[in-house]
């Protein structure tokens, strides 16, 4: 069974065939999907999918690109959403300095506040870190992320940074980028992650793996990621599939 630990199936790119695609997952060995949130206005649709499909779970949080949507009551709204039995994480949250640097202070404040909430609720965090490695690590440490745990999704850091992350009790997830031609840095990082801290994801509809690069991504393409991680770790694809599914279920407290 494959566990896609990060996808965005409410994205408009799935509007034409969402139900047909999601209904096909079990027959294609996709056993679990974590549908991540970017802004709170997505949550009604995210929860609708989680209620419709038993193998889809949900996360709730405010993405760094959406920090300006966080009003005074946003933490109370997140807390209310976490009462739903299918919501298993706070995310995706983090820092993104690629698209904008004007909101750096807001990004850092809101990331810290959401980590504190995750600790209060004893829920893991899903971390988005793009071109902000030092600040992300500093905030995670300052806010004692080890008390709730979490995952660096779509990991873009170095192999050297892996130890710093796993020492905080966190997991590291890889998707299509690890299969790209000349993706030496992601492959070195993936090889450095201990197997008991390794996860797989798609970030669908983005970052489809080779040979589907440039197309809309989906959980159905995860075998390409599994095969690459199998080569890097020197174990079979079946073992990667099993280990990453067990890791994901443990992180998100999914007992099925």
Secondary structure, 3 states (H helix, E strand, C coil): CEEEEEECCCCHHHCCCHHHHHHCCHHHCEEEEEECCCCHHHHHHHHHHHHHCCCEEEEECCCHHHHHHCCCCHHHHHHHHCCCCCEEEEEEEEEECCCCCCCHHHHHHHHHHHHHHHHHHCCEEEEEEECCHHHHHHHHHHCCHHHCCEEECCCCCCHHHHHHHHCCCEEEEECHHHHCCCCHHHHHHHHHCCHHHEEECCCECCCCCCCCCCCCCCHHHHHHHHHHHHHHHCCCHHHHHHHHHHHHHHHCCCCC
